[in-house]
Amino acid sequence: MDLDENKEPTENFEFENPRVQKEFELIRKAQQGDHNAMTTLMKRYNKALYYVVLKIVRNVDDAEDITVETFVKAFQNLDKFRFEHPFSSWLFRIGTNHCIDFIRKKKRVEIISIDQFMKKTDEKKPDKEESNDFIDEAQNIEQNSIRSQQIEVLRLLISKLPTNYRKVLTLRYFEDMDYQQIAEELDIPMGTVKAQLFRAKELLNELIRKHENLK
């Protein structure tokens, strides 16, 4: 969810669940600067947020730092929270975005497009006899690390796409299915597969450009 979305609930929104109603009341108090309400929200979601972050960055210390920073950013932008969605979804999205920025800054990773990803994947590796005997093994390890980070960031961005676009991209580029196989897997016409792939790549490239502009 975008942080810039208006905080006001929709007119027809109803607090059907008493638990949800109490949480929204807690959020409103936090919006008014109630530190006790903020502390309660942190205690309630700290563990879940931490594991979401840890799964992405795979480092305990980094995950702890990002978890704290995510809460700070969330509370700074709490006036932008919309009451028509769960607070946890909004919070986890902030955490996920923070993880993407963290990975890119720490590893200085340039986000690659899906076409660049496929081009690099399909590139022919040099034969052993063609390899330079003086290639620094450490450099190769670093390149592999950067490549791994690029793929991880690309997957995170793909996860932000609508379900139908996310599925066709994953099946095509990560599971190496052809158009016919995707059509059979999703039970849709092949023409629809091609159209969705085209649109999915457009949306993904827009996300890539957006994150590149945040450098």
C-alpha positions in Angstrom: 0.0 0.0 0.0 1.3 3.4 -0.9 2.1 5.7 2.1 0.6 8.6 0.2 -2.9 7.3 0.3 -5.5 9.3 2.2 -6.0 8.3 5.7 -9.8 8.8 5.7 -12.0 5.7 5.7 -14.5 5.1 2.9 -18.0 6.2 3.6 -19.5 2.7 3.6 -16.8 1.2 5.7 -18.2 -0.6 8.8 -16.4 -1.8 11.9 -18.0 -5.2 11.8 -15.3 -6.9 14.0 -15.0 -5.6 17.5 -11.3 -6.5 17.6 -10.7 -4.4 14.4 -12.7 -1.6 15.9 -10.5 -1.5 19.0 -7.4 -1.6 16.9 -8.5 1.3 14.8 -9.3 3.2 18.0 -5.8 2.5 19.1 -4.4 3.8 15.8 -6.4 7.0 16.1 -4.9 7.6 19.5 -1.4 7.0 18.1 -2.2 9.5 15.3 -2.8 12.0 18.0 0.6 11.4 19.6 -0.4 8.9 22.3 2.9 7.1 23.1 1.2 4.4 25.0 -0.9 3.5 21.9 2.3 3.4 19.8 4.0 1.1 22.3 1.0 -1.2 22.3 1.1 -1.4 18.5 4.8 -2.1 18.5 4.4 -4.9 21.1 1.6 -6.4 19.0 3.4 -6.5 15.7 7.1 -6.4 16.5 7.6 -10.2 16.3 5.6 -10.7 13.1 7.3 -7.8 11.4 10.7 -9.0 12.5 10.2 -12.4 10.9 9.0 -10.8 7.7 12.1 -8.7 7.5 14.4 -11.5 8.6 13.1 -13.7 5.8 14.2 -11.0 3.3 17.6 -9.8 4.6 18.6 -13.1 6.3 20.7 -11.4 9.0 19.5 -11.1 12.6 21.2 -7.8 13.4 20.0 -6.1 10.1 16.5 -7.5 10.7 16.4 -6.0 14.2 17.6 -2.6 12.9 15.1 -2.6 10.0 12.3 -3.6 12.3 12.9 -0.6 14.5 13.3 1.7 11.5 10.1 0.5 10.0 8.1 1.3 13.1 9.7 4.8 13.2 8.8 5.4 9.6 5.3 4.0 10.1 4.6 6.3 13.1 6.0 9.3 11.2 3.5 8.5 8.4 0.6 7.3 10.5 -1.6 10.1 9.3 -1.5 8.5 5.9 -2.9 5.2 7.0 -6.2 4.2 5.5 -8.7 2.5 7.7 -10.1 0.3 5.0 -7.2 -2.1 5.2 -5.5 -4.0 8.0 -2.8 -2.1 9.8 -0.5 -5.2 9.6 -0.6 -5.2 5.8 0.3 -1.5 5.7 3.1 -2.0 8.2 4.6 -5.0 6.5 4.5 -3.2 3.1 6.6 -0.4 4.7 9.0 -3.0 6.0 9.3 -4.8 2.7 10.1 -1.5 0.9 12.7 -0.7 3.5 14.3 -4.1 3.0 14.5 -3.4 -0.8 16.2 -0.1 -0.2 18.5 -1.6 2.4 19.7 -4.4 0.1 20.3 -2.0 -2.8 22.3 0.4 -0.6 24.3 -2.2 1.2 25.3 -4.2 -1.8 25.1 -1.3 -4.3 22.9 -3.4 -6.5 21.5 -2.1 -9.7 18.0 -3.4 -10.2 17.9 -5.3 -13.5 14.9 -5.6 -15.8 13.3 -9.0 -16.4 14.8 -9.0 -19.9 18.3 -8.3 -18.5 17.7 -11.1 -16.1 16.9 -13.6 -18.9 19.8 -12.3 -21.0 22.3 -12.8 -18.2 20.8 -16.2 -17.4 21.1 -17.4 -21.0 24.6 -16.1 -21.6 27.0 -18.8 -22.5 29.6 -19.5 -19.9 33.2 -19.7 -21.2 34.8 -23.1 -21.6 37.5 -23.9 -19.1 40.2 -23.7 -21.7 39.0 -20.2 -22.7 39.1 -18.9 -19.2 41.8 -16.6 -18.0 44.0 -18.4 -15.5 44.5 -15.1 -13.7 40.8 -14.4 -13.0 40.5 -13.5 -9.4 38.3 -16.0 -7.7 37.2 -13.5 -5.1 35.9 -11.3 -7.9 33.8 -14.1 -9.2 32.3 -14.7 -5.8 31.4 -11.0 -5.5 29.8 -11.1 -8.9 27.7 -14.1 -7.9 26.7 -12.3 -4.7 25.6 -9.2 -6.6 23.7 -11.4 -9.1 21.9 -13.2 -6.2 20.9 -9.8 -4.7 19.6 -8.6 -8.0 17.4 -11.6 -8.4 16.2 -11.2 -4.8 15.2 -7.6 -5.4 13.6 -8.5 -8.7 11.5 -11.1 -7.0 10.4 -8.6 -4.3 9.3 -6.2 -7.0 7.4 -8.9 -8.8 5.6 -9.7 -5.6 4.1 -6.2 -5.7 2.3 -6.9 -9.0 -1.3 -8.0 -9.2 -1.7 -11.8 -8.8 -2.4 -12.6 -12.5 0.7 -10.7 -13.7 2.8 -12.1 -10.9 1.9 -15.6 -11.9 2.7 -15.3 -15.6 6.1 -13.7 -14.9 7.0 -16.3 -12.4 6.0 -19.2 -14.6 7.7 -17.7 -17.7 11.0 -16.5 -16.2 11.6 -18.4 -13.0 9.9 -21.8 -13.9 11.0 -21.6 -17.6 7.5 -22.5 -19.0 6.6 -21.6 -22.6 3.4 -19.9 -23.6 1.5 -23.1 -24.2 2.5 -24.5 -20.8 1.5 -21.3 -19.0 -1.9 -21.3 -20.8 -2.5 -24.9 -19.7 -1.3 -24.2 -16.1 -3.5 -21.2 -15.7 -6.4 -22.5 -17.9 -6.4 -19.3 -20.1 -6.0 -18.8 -23.8 -2.5 -18.4 -25.1 -3.3 -14.9 -26.4 -4.2 -13.9 -22.9 -0.9 -15.2 -21.7 1.0 -13.1 -24.2 -1.0 -10.0 -23.4 -0.6 -10.5 -19.6 3.1 -11.0 -20.0 3.5 -7.8 -22.0 1.5 -5.8 -19.5 3.3 -7.4 -16.5 6.7 -6.5 -17.9 5.5 -2.9 -18.4 4.3 -2.7 -14.8 7.5 -4.3 -13.5 9.7 -1.9 -15.4 7.7 1.0 -13.9 8.4 -0.3 -10.5 12.1 -0.7 -11.3 12.3 2.9 -12.6 10.5 4.1 -9.5 13.0 2.5 -7.2 15.9 3.6 -9.2 14.7 7.2 -8.8 14.9 6.8 -5.0 18.7 6.4 -5.1 
